[in-house]
Amino acid sequence: MSLREASGPLDPPWNRELRGSFDELIVESDLLAGNPLGDPSKRPLYVYRPPGVEAGGGGDLPSVYLIQGYYGRIDGWRQRPPYEPSMVERVDRLFADEGCPDAIIVFVDAWTAYGGSQFVDSIGTGPYQSYLCDEVIPFVDERYPTAADRERRGIAGKSSGGYGAMVVPMMRPDCFSALASHAGDALFELCHIPFFGETARTLRDHYDASFDVFLEKLPEMDPFDMDRAGEPLMEYGCAAAYSPDPDRPGKAILPFEIETGKLIDDVWEQWLTFDPVRMAPKYASELRSMRRIYLDGGRKDEWFLDLGAQAVARELEKLGVDHTLELFDGKHGGMTYRYPGAIRELIEALSA
């Protein structure tokens, strides 16, 4: 018996050839140049086209923008968990095998040195909402057969991406008319406050009760200890988005005392202005203009985002906003399989 070099493509699970086209682009952002964290202004951008759909602007296809959760990078969409297809392969199957109407799917990167941007403009991280709305969307519409019209454009994401999928259409209704939020951050008193104490303990026990010490030591952490550092860095990144330090670009003002975990009321009020539950009444007309609002969450979500989705849904009901909410058996992770169904619903609404 001897080993020999083989020809032709590998079979699954190592390779699943796409029937559609998947363009891995690199774009240069003017808006992200000189951002306060010194993060790259040159970014990856992925665009999927269904089988038979050619590149080129001037078309009328709907588009759906996919945005990632906290600590998620754009290249994570290509990762293939054991016994599952990757997200890109799921999208390809949706169009090639499951009869979904044609649409362009855009994967957007909004990574920062803190692990995420929350898809808002902030002096603490950079203008990531404007990057999406004012740079990425026109770029895609010029180069792909998408309708340059908010009535034909949707957005979807999970966790922090689900948060962005809720708040970006509220704040920029000129860009999107449909959204799908999978376990999106909402009801901040449940998804954040319980973890402020955990963060305070970590800083007290390992970093001299100082975020400056924590951030200084972070680059030396190899491997990255998600159990110790994951929650503090995420809370600091959220603070950089919701309560940035006006005197120190790139830094944040925390909504709690590090020594005790006690809330700092005026800073916490700043955070609450970004809570989708509190935002909904202010943006009632924008929400009523949506062609589709899809919410879901796992009943055992570790950040209580199933309850957050219910709280958002209740506010939408009060406002007379059409939406659907689905709770399923599951936790915060392992939700990639839920994306295709939501994407289809957005596309069908945008195609009507």
NUTI-965714 format. One record per residue (C-alpha): x, y, z; residue in three letters. Coordinates in steps of 0.001 Angstrom, whole numbers. Layout:
<rs>
<r x="X" y="Y" z="Z" res="ALA"/>
...
</rs>
This chain:
<rs>
<r x="0" y="0" z="0" res="MET"/>
<r x="1297" y="3493" z="-796" res="SER"/>
<r x="63" y="7045" z="-535" res="LEU"/>
<r x="-368" y="8900" z="-3800" res="ARG"/>
<r x="-1289" y="12427" z="-4723" res="GLU"/>
<r x="-4918" y="12741" z="-5798" res="ALA"/>
<r x="-6497" y="15081" z="-8309" res="SER"/>
<r x="-9779" y="16946" z="-8214" res="GLY"/>
<r x="-11599" y="18618" z="-5334" res="PRO"/>
<r x="-12023" y="17128" z="-1885" res="LEU"/>
<r x="-15365" y="15691" z="-836" res="ASP"/>
<r x="-17329" y="16848" z="2230" res="PRO"/>
<r x="-16701" y="17528" z="5022" res="PRO"/>
<r x="-13441" y="19146" z="3879" res="TRP"/>
<r x="-14978" y="20840" z="900" res="ASN"/>
<r x="-18464" y="21793" z="-214" res="ARG"/>
<r x="-18339" y="23623" z="-3498" res="GLU"/>
<r x="-20649" y="26637" z="-3676" res="LEU"/>
<r x="-23200" y="26829" z="-6452" res="ARG"/>
<r x="-23394" y="30603" z="-6128" res="GLY"/>
<r x="-20505" y="33077" z="-6072" res="SER"/>
<r x="-18737" y="34314" z="-2971" res="PHE"/>
<r x="-16613" y="37441" z="-3416" res="ASP"/>
<r x="-14007" y="38165" z="-753" res="GLU"/>
<r x="-13246" y="41848" z="-1167" res="LEU"/>
<r x="-10930" y="44288" z="575" res="ILE"/>
<r x="-12189" y="47847" z="959" res="VAL"/>
<r x="-10570" y="51039" z="2238" res="GLU"/>
<r x="-12725" y="53264" z="4460" res="SER"/>
<r x="-12309" y="57015" z="4690" res="ASP"/>
<r x="-14589" y="57140" z="7726" res="LEU"/>
<r x="-12555" y="54613" z="9718" res="LEU"/>
<r x="-9231" y="56272" z="8934" res="ALA"/>
<r x="-7758" y="57707" z="12121" res="GLY"/>
<r x="-10276" y="55975" z="14386" res="ASN"/>
<r x="-9459" y="56372" z="18096" res="PRO"/>
<r x="-8345" y="52761" z="18576" res="LEU"/>
<r x="-5986" y="52800" z="15620" res="GLY"/>
<r x="-7885" y="49906" z="14042" res="ASP"/>
<r x="-7334" y="49236" z="10324" res="PRO"/>
<r x="-9305" y="51301" z="7859" res="SER"/>
<r x="-8688" y="48570" z="5276" res="LYS"/>
<r x="-11403" y="45987" z="5864" res="ARG"/>
<r x="-12664" y="42675" z="4455" res="PRO"/>
<r x="-16109" y="42636" z="2877" res="LEU"/>
<r x="-17831" y="39476" z="1644" res="TYR"/>
<r x="-20622" y="39435" z="-931" res="VAL"/>
<r x="-22638" y="36354" z="-1920" res="TYR"/>
<r x="-24489" y="36076" z="-5240" res="ARG"/>
<r x="-26976" y="33244" z="-5890" res="PRO"/>
<r x="-26424" y="30886" z="-8841" res="PRO"/>
<r x="-26774" y="32694" z="-12139" res="GLY"/>
<r x="-26655" y="36206" z="-10655" res="VAL"/>
<r x="-23901" y="38272" z="-12244" res="GLU"/>
<r x="-22013" y="41163" z="-10703" res="ALA"/>
<r x="-22667" y="44706" z="-11871" res="GLY"/>
<r x="-24752" y="47590" z="-10603" res="GLY"/>
<r x="-28125" y="48848" z="-11684" res="GLY"/>
<r x="-30296" y="45881" z="-10725" res="GLY"/>
<r x="-33399" y="45528" z="-8614" res="ASP"/>
<r x="-32540" y="42617" z="-6289" res="LEU"/>
<r x="-33126" y="42898" z="-2547" res="PRO"/>
<r x="-30093" y="42762" z="-294" res="SER"/>
<r x="-29581" y="41531" z="3256" res="VAL"/>
<r x="-26633" y="42675" z="5345" res="TYR"/>
<r x="-25293" y="40239" z="7949" res="LEU"/>
<r x="-23451" y="41683" z="10949" res="ILE"/>
<r x="-21529" y="39703" z="13542" res="GLN"/>
<r x="-21831" y="39264" z="17284" res="GLY"/>
<r x="-19350" y="40486" z="19874" res="TYR"/>
<r x="-15896" y="38942" z="19373" res="TYR"/>
<r x="-17085" y="37705" z="16008" res="GLY"/>
<r x="-14885" y="38424" z="13010" res="ARG"/>
<r x="-16033" y="38327" z="9436" res="ILE"/>
<r x="-13903" y="35266" z="8639" res="ASP"/>
<r x="-15888" y="33356" z="11260" res="GLY"/>
<r x="-18752" y="33098" z="8757" res="TRP"/>
<r x="-16626" y="30592" z="6820" res="ARG"/>
<r x="-15873" y="28351" z="9800" res="GLN"/>
<r x="-17430" y="24904" z="9642" res="ARG"/>
<r x="-18461" y="23401" z="13009" res="PRO"/>
<r x="-18372" y="19588" z="13306" res="PRO"/>
<r x="-21222" y="17972" z="11366" res="TYR"/>
<r x="-22569" y="21355" z="10238" res="GLU"/>
<r x="-22123" y="23524" z="7159" res="PRO"/>
<r x="-20580" y="26959" z="7504" res="SER"/>
<r x="-22809" y="30014" z="7413" res="MET"/>
<r x="-21716" y="30741" z="3845" res="VAL"/>
<r x="-22627" y="27188" z="2858" res="GLU"/>
<r x="-26009" y="27548" z="4571" res="ARG"/>
<r x="-26663" y="30701" z="2546" res="VAL"/>
<r x="-25651" y="28920" z="-650" res="ASP"/>
<r x="-27988" y="26013" z="135" res="ARG"/>
<r x="-30821" y="28464" z="829" res="LEU"/>
<r x="-30648" y="29781" z="-2729" res="PHE"/>
<r x="-29367" y="26742" z="-4638" res="ALA"/>
<r x="-31538" y="24042" z="-3043" res="ASP"/>
<r x="-34381" y="25640" z="-1108" res="GLU"/>
<r x="-35899" y="27967" z="-3676" res="GLY"/>
<r x="-35302" y="31273" z="-1936" res="CYS"/>
<r x="-35892" y="34281" z="-4231" res="PRO"/>
<r x="-32671" y="35806" z="-5506" res="ASP"/>
<r x="-30961" y="38419" z="-3337" res="ALA"/>
<r x="-27490" y="39695" z="-2566" res="ILE"/>
<r x="-26103" y="38801" z="872" res="ILE"/>
<r x="-23456" y="41130" z="2296" res="VAL"/>
<r x="-21202" y="40194" z="5218" res="PHE"/>
<r x="-19890" y="43324" z="6952" res="VAL"/>
<r x="-16886" y="43599" z="9262" res="ASP"/>
<r x="-17115" y="45945" z="12266" res="ALA"/>
<r x="-14377" y="44468" z="14452" res="TRP"/>
<r x="-12501" y="46719" z="16871" res="THR"/>
<r x="-9582" y="46279" z="19261" res="ALA"/>
<r x="-12195" y="45911" z="22008" res="TYR"/>
<r x="-13871" y="43051" z="20135" res="GLY"/>
<r x="-16865" y="44911" z="18728" res="GLY"/>
<r x="-18435" y="48257" z="17902" res="SER"/>
<r x="-22150" y="47746" z="18697" res="GLN"/>
<r x="-22710" y="49240" z="15224" res="PHE"/>
<r x="-23059" y="52791" z="16545" res="VAL"/>
<r x="-20961" y="55887" z="15933" res="ASP"/>
<r x="-18803" y="56691" z="18935" res="SER"/>
<r x="-15698" y="58670" z="19787" res="ILE"/>
<r x="-14746" y="55637" z="21852" res="GLY"/>
<r x="-14440" y="53230" z="18914" res="THR"/>
<r x="-15175" y="54958" z="15627" res="GLY"/>
<r x="-18062" y="55692" z="13229" res="PRO"/>
<r x="-19080" y="52117" z="12474" res="TYR"/>
<r x="-22742" y="52837" z="11849" res="GLN"/>
<r x="-21823" y="55484" z="9298" res="SER"/>
<r x="-19265" y="53107" z="7795" res="TYR"/>
<r x="-22026" y="50567" z="7191" res="LEU"/>
<r x="-24673" y="52997" z="6006" res="CYS"/>
<r x="-22690" y="55639" z="4140" res="ASP"/>
<r x="-19785" y="53644" z="2715" res="GLU"/>
<r x="-20563" y="49931" z="2501" res="VAL"/>
<r x="-24116" y="50238" z="1174" res="ILE"/>
<r x="-23263" y="52634" z="-1695" res="PRO"/>
<r x="-20209" y="50504" z="-2535" res="PHE"/>
<r x="-22379" y="47388" z="-2851" res="VAL"/>
<r x="-25145" y="49134" z="-4791" res="ASP"/>
<r x="-22633" y="50433" z="-7335" res="GLU"/>
<r x="-21076" y="47014" z="-7978" res="ARG"/>
<r x="-23900" y="44510" z="-7553" res="TYR"/>
<r x="-27433" y="44211" z="-9020" res="PRO"/>
<r x="-29134" y="45499" z="-5871" res="THR"/>
<r x="-31955" y="47997" z="-5664" res="ALA"/>
<r x="-30526" y="51212" z="-4198" res="ALA"/>
<r x="-33647" y="51624" z="-2080" res="ASP"/>
<r x="-34275" y="51075" z="1629" res="ARG"/>
<r x="-37518" y="49305" z="723" res="GLU"/>
<r x="-35432" y="46484" z="-750" res="ARG"/>
<r x="-32753" y="46299" z="1943" res="ARG"/>
<r x="-32657" y="44301" z="5204" res="GLY"/>
<r x="-30226" y="43585" z="8014" res="ILE"/>
<r x="-29735" y="40583" z="10303" res="ALA"/>
<r x="-27453" y="39536" z="13124" res="GLY"/>
<r x="-27065" y="37691" z="16402" res="LYS"/>
<r x="-26171" y="38962" z="19893" res="SER"/>
<r x="-24374" y="42296" z="19368" res="SER"/>
<r x="-25168" y="41813" z="15688" res="GLY"/>
<r x="-28796" y="41284" z="16658" res="GLY"/>
<r x="-28557" y="44501" z="18636" res="TYR"/>
<r x="-27203" y="46314" z="15599" res="GLY"/>
<r x="-29944" y="44789" z="13467" res="ALA"/>
<r x="-32506" y="46406" z="15776" res="MET"/>
<r x="-30974" y="49833" z="16351" res="VAL"/>
<r x="-29449" y="50641" z="12954" res="VAL"/>
<r x="-32848" y="50563" z="11167" res="PRO"/>
<r x="-34270" y="52767" z="13911" res="MET"/>
<r x="-31451" y="55287" z="13699" res="MET"/>
<r x="-30982" y="55020" z="9923" res="ARG"/>
<r x="-34397" y="54147" z="8456" res="PRO"/>
<r x="-33187" y="55620" z="5180" res="ASP"/>
<r x="-31067" y="52487" z="4771" res="CYS"/>
<r x="-33138" y="49499" z="5932" res="PHE"/>
<r x="-36786" y="48456" z="5938" res="SER"/>
<r x="-36530" y="44931" z="7370" res="ALA"/>
<r x="-34628" y="43376" z="10253" res="LEU"/>
<r x="-33980" y="40042" z="11925" res="ALA"/>
<r x="-32530" y="39968" z="15427" res="SER"/>
<r x="-31331" y="36687" z="16885" res="HIS"/>
<r x="-30869" y="37128" z="20653" res="ALA"/>
<r x="-30046" y="40797" z="20208" res="GLY"/>
<r x="-28875" y="42820" z="23217" res="ASP"/>
<r x="-31951" y="44320" z="24883" res="ALA"/>
<r x="-33344" y="44995" z="28340" res="LEU"/>
<r x="-29970" y="46174" z="29586" res="PHE"/>
<r x="-30731" y="45662" z="33273" res="GLU"/>
<r x="-30783" y="41912" z="32618" res="LEU"/>
<r x="-28123" y="41452" z="29960" res="CYS"/>
<r x="-25526" y="43795" z="31512" res="HIS"/>
<r x="-26026" y="44512" z="35208" res="ILE"/>
<r x="-25628" y="40887" z="36381" res="PRO"/>
<r x="-22171" y="40864" z="34799" res="PHE"/>
<r x="-20938" y="44178" z="36192" res="PHE"/>
<r x="-20235" y="42417" z="39486" res="GLY"/>
<r x="-18300" y="39682" z="37709" res="GLU"/>
<r x="-16220" y="42326" z="35951" res="THR"/>
<r x="-15584" y="44230" z="39181" res="ALA"/>
<r x="-14350" y="41042" z="40866" res="ARG"/>
<r x="-12036" y="40187" z="37977" res="THR"/>
<r x="-10497" y="43654" z="38000" res="LEU"/>
<r x="-10150" y="43611" z="41784" res="ARG"/>
<r x="-8541" y="40189" z="41947" res="ASP"/>
<r x="-6258" y="40342" z="38922" res="HIS"/>
<r x="-5801" y="43913" z="37662" res="TYR"/>
<r x="-5459" y="46237" z="40678" res="ASP"/>
<r x="-9119" y="47254" z="40319" res="ALA"/>
<r x="-8176" y="49210" z="37204" res="SER"/>
<r x="-9332" y="48953" z="33603" res="PHE"/>
<r x="-6199" y="50833" z="32548" res="ASP"/>
<r x="-4089" y="48018" z="34039" res="VAL"/>
<r x="-6369" y="45439" z="32407" res="PHE"/>
<r x="-6033" y="47048" z="28966" res="LEU"/>
<r x="-2268" y="47437" z="29408" res="GLU"/>
<r x="-1854" y="43729" z="30178" res="LYS"/>
<r x="-4310" y="42516" z="27569" res="LEU"/>
<r x="-1801" y="42289" z="24679" res="PRO"/>
<r x="382" y="40027" z="26825" res="GLU"/>
<r x="-2435" y="37494" z="27330" res="MET"/>
<r x="-1532" y="34517" z="25175" res="ASP"/>
<r x="-3685" y="32539" z="24915" res="PRO"/>
<r x="-6584" y="34917" z="25390" res="PHE"/>
<r x="-8436" y="33808" z="28535" res="ASP"/>
<r x="-12102" y="34211" z="27624" res="MET"/>
<r x="-13232" y="33068" z="31082" res="ASP"/>
<r x="-11246" y="35808" z="32800" res="ARG"/>
<r x="-11024" y="38574" z="30221" res="ALA"/>
<r x="-14014" y="38043" z="27953" res="GLY"/>
<r x="-16693" y="39686" z="30064" res="GLU"/>
<r x="-14611" y="42685" z="31266" res="PRO"/>
<r x="-13443" y="43512" z="27755" res="LEU"/>
<r x="-16957" y="43224" z="26338" res="MET"/>
<r x="-18373" y="45518" z="29036" res="GLU"/>
<r x="-15590" y="48020" z="28406" res="TYR"/>
<r x="-16228" y="47844" z="24670" res="GLY"/>
<r x="-19915" y="48496" z="25265" res="CYS"/>
<r x="-18990" y="51442" z="27485" res="ALA"/>
<r x="-16767" y="52770" z="24686" res="ALA"/>
<r x="-19844" y="52672" z="22449" res="ALA"/>
<r x="-22492" y="53947" z="24895" res="TYR"/>
<r x="-20562" y="56164" z="27342" res="SER"/>
<r x="-17230" y="57136" z="25772" res="PRO"/>
<r x="-14887" y="59410" z="27674" res="ASP"/>
<r x="-15143" y="62834" z="25963" res="PRO"/>
<r x="-11698" y="63779" z="27233" res="ASP"/>
<r x="-9928" y="60561" z="26208" res="ARG"/>
<r x="-10865" y="59331" z="22720" res="PRO"/>
<r x="-10783" y="55569" z="22639" res="GLY"/>
<r x="-11519" y="55289" z="26351" res="LYS"/>
<r x="-14781" y="54734" z="28200" res="ALA"/>
<r x="-16612" y="55880" z="31310" res="ILE"/>
<r x="-17978" y="52885" z="33159" res="LEU"/>
<r x="-21583" y="52759" z="34402" res="PRO"/>
<r x="-20517" y="51158" z="37707" res="PHE"/>
<r x="-17936" y="51596" z="40437" res="GLU"/>
<r x="-15113" y="49115" z="39996" res="ILE"/>
<r x="-14577" y="48847" z="43750" res="GLU"/>
<r x="-18152" y="47784" z="44530" res="THR"/>
<r x="-20080" y="47207" z="41294" res="GLY"/>
<r x="-22554" y="49926" z="42338" res="LYS"/>
<r x="-24304" y="51641" z="39440" res="LEU"/>
<r x="-23330" y="55189" z="38554" res="ILE"/>
<r x="-26771" y="56527" z="37781" res="ASP"/>
<r x="-26011" y="59264" z="35257" res="ASP"/>
<r x="-23714" y="57031" z="33198" res="VAL"/>
<r x="-26187" y="54158" z="33360" res="TRP"/>
<r x="-28851" y="56505" z="32023" res="GLU"/>
<r x="-26593" y="57099" z="29008" res="GLN"/>
<r x="-26534" y="53366" z="28414" res="TRP"/>
<r x="-30293" y="53073" z="28665" res="LEU"/>
<r x="-30742" y="55538" z="25813" res="THR"/>
<r x="-29191" y="52798" z="23623" res="PHE"/>
<r x="-31428" y="49998" z="24943" res="ASP"/>
<r x="-33816" y="48863" z="22164" res="PRO"/>
<r x="-36586" y="48489" z="24748" res="VAL"/>
<r x="-36253" y="52184" z="25643" res="ARG"/>
<r x="-35514" y="53286" z="22085" res="MET"/>
<r x="-38660" y="51781" z="20575" res="ALA"/>
<r x="-41161" y="54510" z="21659" res="PRO"/>
<r x="-38838" y="57246" z="20407" res="LYS"/>
<r x="-38542" y="55540" z="17018" res="TYR"/>
<r x="-42147" y="54375" z="16729" res="ALA"/>
<r x="-42714" y="55804" z="13249" res="SER"/>
<r x="-39466" y="54305" z="11964" res="GLU"/>
<r x="-40425" y="50906" z="13355" res="LEU"/>
<r x="-43907" y="51112" z="11829" res="ARG"/>
<r x="-42246" y="51695" z="8458" res="SER"/>
<r x="-40472" y="48310" z="8591" res="MET"/>
<r x="-41691" y="45688" z="6145" res="ARG"/>
<r x="-40563" y="42824" z="8396" res="ARG"/>
<r x="-39356" y="42557" z="12003" res="ILE"/>
<r x="-38229" y="39087" z="13060" res="TYR"/>
<r x="-37137" y="38409" z="16668" res="LEU"/>
<r x="-36021" y="35197" z="18313" res="ASP"/>
<r x="-34009" y="33868" z="21238" res="GLY"/>
<r x="-33139" y="30704" z="23114" res="GLY"/>
<r x="-35121" y="30028" z="26275" res="ARG"/>
<r x="-31913" y="29367" z="28224" res="LYS"/>
<r x="-29886" y="32309" z="26921" res="ASP"/>
<r x="-27078" y="33034" z="29404" res="GLU"/>
<r x="-27524" y="36793" z="28992" res="TRP"/>
<r x="-31337" y="36585" z="29324" res="PHE"/>
<r x="-31755" y="37821" z="25777" res="LEU"/>
<r x="-34859" y="35709" z="25338" res="ASP"/>
<r x="-36427" y="37980" z="27956" res="LEU"/>
<r x="-34926" y="40965" z="26155" res="GLY"/>
<r x="-36603" y="39860" z="22922" res="ALA"/>
<r x="-39893" y="39502" z="24782" res="GLN"/>
<r x="-39496" y="43003" z="26237" res="ALA"/>
<r x="-38846" y="44444" z="22774" res="VAL"/>
<r x="-41841" y="42558" z="21404" res="ALA"/>
<r x="-44053" y="43952" z="24160" res="ARG"/>
<r x="-42999" y="47506" z="23299" res="GLU"/>
<r x="-43706" y="46831" z="19629" res="LEU"/>
<r x="-47149" y="45555" z="20520" res="GLU"/>
<r x="-47871" y="48751" z="22468" res="LYS"/>
<r x="-46792" y="50794" z="19468" res="LEU"/>
<r x="-48839" y="48787" z="16977" res="GLY"/>
<r x="-45739" y="47581" z="15119" res="VAL"/>
<r x="-46040" y="44332" z="13169" res="ASP"/>
<r x="-43451" y="41749" z="14193" res="HIS"/>
<r x="-42954" y="38112" z="15084" res="THR"/>
<r x="-41212" y="36595" z="18096" res="LEU"/>
<r x="-40089" y="32981" z="18340" res="GLU"/>
<r x="-38548" y="31423" z="21440" res="LEU"/>
<r x="-36833" y="28075" z="21006" res="PHE"/>
<r x="-35048" y="25533" z="23149" res="ASP"/>
<r x="-31433" y="26633" z="23231" res="GLY"/>
<r x="-28781" y="28865" z="24718" res="LYS"/>
<r x="-26851" y="31815" z="23324" res="HIS"/>
<r x="-24517" y="29757" z="21164" res="GLY"/>
<r x="-25165" y="27325" z="18339" res="GLY"/>
<r x="-27740" y="29511" z="16599" res="MET"/>
<r x="-26268" y="29666" z="13110" res="THR"/>
<r x="-28889" y="27263" z="11809" res="TYR"/>
<r x="-31576" y="29875" z="12514" res="ARG"/>
<r x="-30187" y="32483" z="10118" res="TYR"/>
<r x="-31418" y="31013" z="6798" res="PRO"/>
<r x="-35070" y="30967" z="7836" res="GLY"/>
<r x="-34899" y="34582" z="8952" res="ALA"/>
<r x="-33016" y="35631" z="5823" res="ILE"/>
<r x="-35695" y="34021" z="3670" res="ARG"/>
<r x="-38437" y="35883" z="5554" res="GLU"/>
<r x="-36647" y="39183" z="5060" res="LEU"/>
<r x="-36098" y="38521" z="1353" res="ILE"/>
<r x="-39726" y="37539" z="811" res="GLU"/>
<r x="-40894" y="40717" z="2548" res="ALA"/>
<r x="-38436" y="42844" z="583" res="LEU"/>
<r x="-39507" y="41199" z="-2695" res="SER"/>
<r x="-43221" y="41768" z="-2168" res="ALA"/>
</rs>
